[in-house]
Amino acid sequence: MRPISFQRSYTIHPAGSVLACCGDTKVLCTATVEDSVPPWLRGTGKGWVTAEYAMLPGSTGGGRKRRDGAKPDGRSVEIQRLIGRSLRAGVNLETLGEVSIIVDCDVIQADGGTRTTAISGGWVALVDALAVVAQARGEGDGRQWLLGQISAISVGMVDGAVVVDLDYAHDSRAEVDMNVVARDDAYVEIQGTGEQGVFSRSQLDALLDGAASGLATVQAAQRQALGW
């Protein structure tokens, strides 16, 4: 795997702010707390966690990437929905109370694995935001609202071999490309595609075994960043 790190308090204004780095992929993850929830949750006592994702100009090779307009492109929408689903899986929204936490994931440099880096960094930022909510209420450190640790990793088959944590060079020629999101040691979501053909059950098992080792490394880095 590439070196991975989570630098907390990267900017000063959000409740949670993390620079998530996975090799040359760098994602700024910020978590903002709002004292309101979407209309369908008002009066329920439940909280909400959602996410937005964007790749900034200059984040990719091959020329400037244009900013998303008023309506994000289809890829960005798909990824931010994945991030939101993943982060919600780690929070007890029933007991959080009527607050929303919005996690913005902005890719400032891309070299493969931007969505998985965003999820893993977004979770660290979310933990810090929950701590701010708890402190304001005088209710501990916010860990009482966590259902588990959310992490993500990419894995693929490249030249017939399992590669964990794909950079762009691997991703662009992978026969199989997969993103795995977990809460502790259980799966939240698995996205797998035979990019250049099909893959067997034995190859799927090998990919999931590789992902398990990668997720353990990500989880250790998250805990180290949080001082747990």
N, C-alpha and C positions, 0 to 999 in steps of 0.2 A: 504494500500500500504506500501511497504518497504520504509525506508528513501532513498531519492534521492538527489544527489548533483552533481555539475559540478565545478570542480576546474580548473580555467583558468591558463594559463602560467605555466603548470606543468613541461614542459621542455623548454629550452631557445632558441633552434635553429629554430623550425618551425614558420611560420607566425601565426599559431593558434595551441594551444596545450591544451587539456582538459582531465583531469581524470574524467570520468563519472562513478559514483557509484550508484547502485540501490541495496540496501541491500548488500549482499556479492558478487554481480556481479560487477566487476571493468573492465572498458575498457579505454585504452589510445587512444585518438583520436587526431591525428595531421594533420594539413592542410598545404600543401606546394604549393607555387605559382611558376609556370613556365611560362616564356614569349614565349609560343608557344601553338599551338592547334593541334589536330589530323589532318591528311592530308585533310580529307573531309571538314574541316572548314576553311582552309587557304584561305585568301582573302575575307571571308564573313563578317568580323568584329564581329563575334560572339565568345563568350567565351565558356568554357567547365568546367564541374565539374564531377569528377569521384571518385570512392572509391575502396579501397582494405580492405580485412578483413582476420584476422587470429586468431586462438587460440594458444597461446604460450604454450610450454612445462611447465607442472606444473600448468596449469590453471584449470584443472579438477581433480576430484577424480578418484580413481581406477587405479592409475599408470600414468606414464609419457605419455603425448600426443606427438606423433611424429610431427616434423615440416613438413609443406607442402614442397614438393620438387619444382622443376622448374615449375611444373603444379599443382596449388592448387586442393584440392579434390572438388568433386561436390557440397558438402554442402557449402564450403567457396565461391565458384563461385556464387552460387545462392544467398547467403546472400550479397556479395559485390555488385552484380547487383541491389538488392533491395535497398541497402544504396545509391548507385549512383543515381538511379531513384528518390528516395525520396528527396535527397538533391537538385537535379536539379529542382525539382518542386518548390523550394523556391527561385530561382535566375532568374533574367531577363538576360538570356544569350545573348539576342539580343543587349543589350546596354552595356554589361560588357566589350566588346572589346576582342581582341585575346590574352587571357591568359587562362591557365588551372589551376585549383585548384584540387589537389589530396588529398583526405582525407583518411588517413590510420587508420584503427580501429583494434587495437590489444588487444585481450581479455587476461588480465593477471590473472583474477580469475573469474570462471564461477559458477553461481548458478541460472541459468534460466534467460531468457530475454536478452541474449547477443546482439541479432540483434536490438531489440528496444532500448536498452541502447546505442548501437553504433550510431543509427540514431539520437537520441536526443542529445548525446554528440558531434557527428559529426557536427550537425548544429551549435552548439555554437562555435566550432573550425572554422567552415566555416565563421561565422560572423566576427571573429577576423581576419581571412585571408583577407576578403574583405576590412576591415578597413586598413590593410597594403597596399593593392593595391591602395585604394583611397588616402592614405597619400602620397604614392610615386608619384601620379599624381597631387596632390593638388586639389582633387575633393571631399572634405567632409569626411564623416566617413564610407562610403561604404553601408550605409543603403538604399541609393537610388537604389541599385541593388536587393534589397530583394522584393520578391513577397508576402512574408508572413513568419510565424513562423512554422518551421517543428518540429514535435514531434511524438513520437511513444510509444505504450504501448501494453503489452500482456494481454489477458483476456481469461478466460476459464470457462467451467462447470466442477466442481469437486464435486462428490457426489450429483449431481443435483442442486448445487448452483453456482451462478456466483462468480468467484474469479478474482479480478483485480490485475495485476502484478504478474504473476506466478513465484514462485521460483522452483527449480528443484523438490522438493518433491511434489508440486502441479502439475507441468507439466508432471511428469512421470506417473501420474494416472488420468489425466484429460480425461473426456469423449469427450470434445470439446476443441480444442486449436485454438486460433485466435490471429493474430498480426494486429494491426490497426495503420496506419500512417496517419497523418493529416497535412494540411496546415491551420493554424488557426482553424476554426471550420468546414472545408470541408475535405473530404477524399482524400488522395493521393492513398492509396492502402489498401485493406483488404485481409488478408490471413486467411481463416478459414477451419478447417478440423474436421470432426467427427472421432476422433481417435479410439473410441470404440463403434461406432454405428452411428446414425443419430441425427439430431437436428431439431427442429420445427421452424417455423417463429416466434412464440412468444419467444422462447429461443434466436433466433438471435437478436430480438429487445432488449431483456434483456442484452445480451452481448454487444451490441453497446451502450446501456445506461451506462453500467459499464465502457466501454472504454472511453466514453465522460468525465466522472468524473475523470478517471485516467489521461487522456490527459490534463485536466485543471490543475491538480497538477504538471505534468511535465512541462507544459508551464510556470507556476508560478516560478518553480525552475530555469528554463532557464533564465527568465527575471531577477530574483534576482541575478543570477551569472553575468549577463551582466550589471547590474546596471540600467535597464530600468524601 
